[in-house]
Amino acid sequence: MTREALLARTLVELADTLVDNFDIVELLTLLTDRCVEILDVAAAGLMLASPEGELRLMASSSEEMRLVELFEIQSEEGPCPDSYRTGEASLNQSLATEAAHWPRFGPVALKAGFRSVHALPLRLRGVTIGALNLFRTDKGALDEADVAAAQAMADVATIAILQHHAVLQTHVVNDQLNHALNSRILLEQAKGIIAERAHLDMNDAFSWLRHHARNHNLLLGDVAQSVIDGTLMPDPPALSKGRGTGPTRPPRNP
């Protein structure tokens, strides 16, 4: 398979995650492996930021790369942290000449056999969620085609991750909305039962439900369900203003 064909296939595989469930770690591992296959680099790795803004290692194309990246995170210096913090690419950095900039990370990367490094942000519309590390065993710049291909893969992966996050958030919101709607239905049913059996108007029935829920640290929906089930009703002496200090366990008659 030609380089262009492999790049096209990779972009399609990454884009597939936009419409299907996927494993983020598998996605990012695929990305780092393909970077090594397609680009003029010896190793690739990828870090994502935690909700607290701390970088976490997510994928590496080799064990040597994994160890270097772990040290990069520990020392908080290197191309990946720089790219994440600035949201800009850090390209064609010679490890031999960056000793002053990366005094701890540089020697470790050199000892692992790498000579030049590059990093690209995982960034979309001003939001940076991580960075892609690319390491070479010799000096020299990445050509423009390699940089463009790497950034394209990083961009598609970023979109997939953010889309996945948005879907999860949507599911949570939908669950919350459904719960709220269902609770509202229960409340209306419970208000009707209280109003009919305790001879209250609907406002007083709702006031009692709220008062009872607050006093007993219960959810309104749960109190309403107990009324519907017939296991809870207001105390008769406290019905004049829709407030009850305790439940009456009514007989189970229809």
C-alpha positions as CSV (number, residue, x, y, z in Angstrom):
1,M,0.0,0.0,0.0
2,T,1.4,3.4,-1.0
3,R,1.9,6.1,1.6
4,E,-1.0,8.2,0.2
5,A,-3.3,5.2,0.3
6,L,-2.4,4.3,3.9
7,L,-2.9,7.9,4.9
8,A,-6.4,7.9,3.3
9,R,-7.3,4.6,4.9
10,T,-6.1,5.9,8.3
11,L,-8.3,9.0,8.0
12,V,-11.3,6.9,7.1
13,E,-10.7,4.6,10.1
14,L,-10.3,7.6,12.4
15,A,-13.5,9.2,10.9
16,D,-15.4,6.0,11.5
17,T,-15.4,6.7,15.2
18,L,-17.6,9.8,14.6
19,V,-20.6,7.6,13.9
20,D,-20.0,4.5,16.1
21,N,-18.9,3.5,19.6
22,F,-15.2,3.3,20.0
23,D,-12.3,2.7,22.3
24,I,-10.3,5.9,22.7
25,V,-7.1,4.1,23.7
26,E,-7.4,1.9,20.6
27,L,-8.0,4.9,18.4
28,L,-5.0,6.7,19.7
29,T,-2.8,3.6,19.5
30,L,-3.8,3.3,15.9
31,L,-2.9,6.9,15.3
32,T,0.6,6.6,16.8
33,D,1.3,3.4,14.9
34,R,0.2,4.9,11.6
35,C,2.4,8.0,12.2
36,V,5.4,5.7,12.3
37,E,4.3,3.8,9.2
38,I,3.4,6.9,7.2
39,L,5.7,9.7,8.3
40,D,9.5,10.0,8.4
41,V,9.7,9.4,12.2
42,A,10.9,6.5,14.4
43,A,8.4,6.8,17.2
44,A,5.2,8.5,18.1
45,G,3.2,9.1,21.3
46,L,0.1,10.9,22.4
47,M,-0.9,12.6,25.5
48,L,-4.3,13.9,26.6
49,A,-5.1,16.4,29.3
50,S,-7.1,15.4,32.4
51,P,-10.1,17.5,33.5
52,E,-7.6,19.2,35.9
53,G,-5.3,20.1,32.9
54,E,-2.6,17.5,33.7
55,L,-1.2,15.6,30.7
56,R,-1.6,11.8,30.7
57,L,0.1,9.3,28.5
58,M,-2.5,7.6,26.2
59,A,-0.6,5.8,23.5
60,S,3.0,5.1,22.4
61,S,4.3,3.3,19.3
62,S,7.1,1.5,21.3
63,E,8.2,0.8,24.8
64,E,11.2,3.2,24.5
65,M,8.8,5.9,23.4
66,R,6.5,5.2,26.4
67,L,9.4,5.5,28.9
68,V,10.6,8.8,27.3
69,E,7.0,10.2,27.4
70,L,6.5,9.2,31.0
71,F,9.6,11.1,31.9
72,E,8.4,14.0,29.8
73,I,5.3,14.2,31.9
74,Q,7.2,13.7,35.1
75,S,9.7,16.5,34.3
76,E,6.9,18.7,32.9
77,E,9.2,19.7,30.0
78,G,9.5,18.6,26.4
79,P,7.8,19.3,23.1
80,C,4.5,17.7,24.1
81,P,3.9,19.9,27.2
82,D,5.1,22.9,25.2
83,S,2.7,22.2,22.4
84,Y,-0.2,21.6,24.8
85,R,0.4,24.8,26.8
86,T,0.8,27.0,23.7
87,G,-1.7,25.3,21.4
88,E,1.0,25.6,18.7
89,A,3.2,23.1,16.9
90,S,6.8,22.6,18.1
91,L,8.7,21.3,15.1
92,N,12.2,20.4,14.1
93,Q,13.7,20.6,17.6
94,S,17.2,19.2,17.9
95,L,17.7,17.5,21.2
96,A,21.4,18.2,21.1
97,T,20.8,22.0,21.0
98,E,17.8,22.2,23.3
99,A,19.7,21.4,26.5
100,A,19.0,24.8,28.0
101,H,15.3,24.6,27.2
102,W,14.8,21.0,28.3
103,P,17.7,20.3,30.8
104,R,16.1,17.2,32.3
105,F,14.1,15.8,29.3
106,G,16.7,16.3,26.6
107,P,19.4,14.0,28.0
108,V,16.8,11.2,28.6
109,A,15.5,11.4,25.1
110,L,19.1,11.4,23.7
111,K,20.0,8.4,25.7
112,A,17.0,6.6,24.3
113,G,18.4,7.1,20.8
114,F,16.4,10.0,19.6
115,R,17.9,13.1,18.0
116,S,15.1,15.3,17.0
117,V,11.5,15.8,18.2
118,H,8.3,17.4,17.0
119,A,4.9,17.9,18.6
120,L,1.5,18.9,17.3
121,P,-1.4,20.0,19.4
122,L,-4.7,18.2,19.4
123,R,-6.7,21.4,19.0
124,L,-10.1,22.4,17.6
125,R,-11.6,25.8,17.6
126,G,-9.4,27.1,20.4
127,V,-9.7,24.0,22.6
128,T,-6.5,22.0,23.1
129,I,-7.0,18.6,24.6
130,G,-3.5,17.1,24.2
131,A,-0.6,16.8,21.9
132,L,1.0,14.3,19.5
133,N,4.8,13.6,19.9
134,L,6.9,12.6,16.9
135,F,10.6,11.4,17.5
136,R,13.3,10.8,14.9
137,T,16.6,9.0,15.4
138,D,18.5,11.5,13.2
139,K,18.6,15.2,12.9
140,G,16.7,17.1,10.2
141,A,13.4,18.7,9.6
142,L,10.1,17.0,8.8
143,D,9.0,18.0,5.3
144,E,5.8,20.0,4.8
145,A,3.9,16.9,3.6
146,D,4.7,15.0,6.7
147,V,3.7,17.9,8.9
148,A,0.4,18.3,7.0
149,A,-0.4,14.6,7.2
150,A,0.4,14.4,11.0
151,Q,-1.7,17.4,11.7
152,A,-4.6,16.0,9.6
153,M,-4.5,12.7,11.6
154,A,-4.3,14.7,14.9
155,D,-7.2,16.9,13.8
156,V,-9.5,13.9,13.0
157,A,-8.6,12.2,16.3
158,T,-9.4,15.4,18.1
159,I,-12.8,15.7,16.5
160,A,-13.5,12.0,17.3
161,I,-12.6,12.5,20.9
162,L,-14.6,15.7,21.3
163,Q,-17.5,14.2,19.5
164,H,-17.5,11.2,21.8
165,H,-17.4,13.5,24.8
166,A,-20.3,15.5,23.4
167,V,-22.3,12.3,22.9
168,L,-21.7,11.2,26.4
169,Q,-22.8,14.6,27.7
170,T,-25.9,14.5,25.5
171,H,-26.8,11.0,27.0
172,V,-26.4,12.4,30.5
173,V,-28.5,15.4,29.7
174,N,-31.1,13.3,28.0
175,D,-31.3,11.0,31.0
176,Q,-31.7,14.0,33.3
177,L,-34.4,15.4,31.1
178,N,-36.2,12.1,31.0
179,H,-36.0,11.7,34.7
180,A,-37.3,15.2,35.2
181,L,-40.2,14.6,32.8
182,N,-41.1,11.3,34.4
183,S,-40.9,12.9,37.9
184,R,-43.2,15.7,36.7
185,I,-45.8,13.1,35.6
186,L,-45.6,11.3,38.9
187,L,-46.0,14.7,40.7
188,E,-49.2,15.5,38.8
189,Q,-50.6,12.1,39.5
190,A,-49.8,12.4,43.2
191,K,-51.2,15.9,43.4
192,G,-54.5,14.6,42.0
193,I,-54.6,11.7,44.5
194,I,-54.0,13.9,47.5
195,A,-56.4,16.5,46.2
196,E,-59.2,14.0,45.8
197,R,-58.7,11.9,48.9
198,A,-57.7,14.7,51.3
199,H,-60.0,17.3,49.9
200,L,-57.3,19.8,49.1
201,D,-56.8,22.0,46.1
202,M,-53.9,21.2,43.8
203,N,-51.7,24.0,45.1
204,D,-52.0,22.8,48.7
205,A,-51.4,19.2,47.5
206,F,-48.2,20.2,45.8
207,S,-47.2,22.3,48.8
208,W,-47.5,19.2,51.0
209,L,-45.4,17.1,48.6
210,R,-42.6,19.7,48.7
211,H,-42.8,20.2,52.4
212,H,-42.7,16.4,53.1
213,A,-39.8,15.9,50.7
214,R,-37.7,18.7,52.3
215,N,-38.5,17.7,55.9
216,H,-37.5,14.1,55.2
217,N,-34.6,14.8,52.7
218,L,-36.4,12.9,50.0
219,L,-36.7,13.4,46.3
220,L,-40.1,14.8,45.1
221,G,-40.4,12.0,42.6
222,D,-39.9,9.4,45.4
223,V,-42.5,11.0,47.6
224,A,-45.0,11.2,44.7
225,Q,-44.4,7.5,43.9
226,S,-45.2,6.6,47.5
227,V,-48.5,8.5,47.3
228,I,-49.3,6.8,44.0
229,D,-48.4,3.4,45.6
230,G,-50.8,4.2,48.5
231,T,-48.1,4.0,51.2
232,L,-48.1,7.7,52.0
233,M,-50.8,10.4,52.6
234,P,-50.8,13.7,54.6
235,D,-51.9,13.6,58.2
236,P,-55.5,14.7,58.4
237,P,-55.0,17.4,61.1
238,A,-52.4,19.1,59.0
239,L,-54.3,19.4,55.8
240,S,-55.8,22.8,56.2
241,K,-52.8,24.5,54.4
242,G,-51.4,21.6,52.6
243,R,-48.7,20.9,55.1
244,G,-48.1,17.7,57.1
245,T,-45.5,16.8,59.6
246,G,-45.8,13.1,59.0
247,P,-47.4,10.6,56.8
248,T,-50.6,8.7,57.3
249,R,-50.5,5.1,56.1
250,P,-53.9,4.8,54.6
251,P,-55.8,1.6,54.2
252,R,-55.3,0.1,50.7
253,N,-58.7,0.8,49.2
254,P,-59.1,1.9,45.6
